């Protein structure tokens, strides 16, 4: 019974609630901060080709190892409690 009530499918993956966590607090939305960090990284790579090469090689290794996956667009989805989660 617990499993039926605590596991749901959000359309792309299964979500399981942890039974010992009550009144959990959602993390603050840091989307703008993440975009600013990405823009700073891009500026750094434009200034220093060696950094750009190392960065691209590292991301390629992560992609090849399935540590990360490519997204074609920004994704925004809603959490069960109405919050939003984003992937950039």
Residue, then its C-alpha position, 0 to 999 in steps of 0.5 A: x500500500x505504501x508503495x502505491x501511494x508514494x510512487x508516481x509517474x510524472x510522464x517521463x520518470x517515476x518519482x518516489x517520496x521518502x517516508x521519513x521526510x515530512x513538510x519538505x522544503x523545496x530548494x530555491x529557484x536558482x535558474x538566473x544564477x545558473x544562466x549567469x554561470x553558464x554565460x561566464x563560462x562561455x566568456x572565459x572560453x572565448x578569451x582562452x582557447x585552451x580552456x575551451x578545448x579542455x572544457x569541450x573535451x571534458x563534456x565529450x567524455x561525460x557525454x560518451x560515459x552517459x554521465x550527462x545527456x544532451x538536451x535540445x531545449x530548456x525543459x521546465x516541468x512541474x513538481x507534484x506540489x506545484x513548484x517548477x524544476x528546470x534543466x538547462 
